[in-house]
Structure formats: structure tokens, C-alpha cells
């Protein structure tokens, strides 16, 4: 959750200092960043899980 907040805050800082207006494409871009971030977390958690069949 904290890392998603950092991504959102970085995106908001980029929006404030670089982009002049907020439109639907930029909001969808934020959702794409957050989705990719969450997918990376889930893949990493899955790959690091102990999947020993004897347990």
C-alpha cells in the first residue's frame, strides 16, 4: 500500500510540475502504472512462495 501511495504521489508531482491539464488519458496512465506495480508485486510474491509439495 505504501509503495502504491509513493507511485501516486510521484505521478501527482509530475502532473503538477509538467502537465498543464488533467484529462482522461492521464488518469488512465496513473491506473496503468498502479496496475503494473501491483502485478509486479503479485508475481514476485508468487515466485518467492515456498511451494514444497511435501507440506
Rosetta blueprint (number, residue, H / E / L):
1 X L
2 X H
3 X H
4 X H
5 X H
6 X H
7 X H
8 X H
9 X H
10 X H
11 X H
12 X H
13 X H
14 X H
15 X H
16 X H
17 X H
18 X L
19 X L
20 X L
21 X L
22 X L
23 X L
24 X H
25 X H
26 X H
27 X H
28 X H
29 X H
30 X H
31 X H
32 X H
33 X H
34 X H
35 X H
36 X H
37 X H
38 X H
39 X H
40 X H
41 X H
42 X H
43 X H
44 X H
45 X H
46 X H
47 X H
48 X H
49 X L
50 X L
51 X L
52 X L
53 X L
54 X L
55 X L
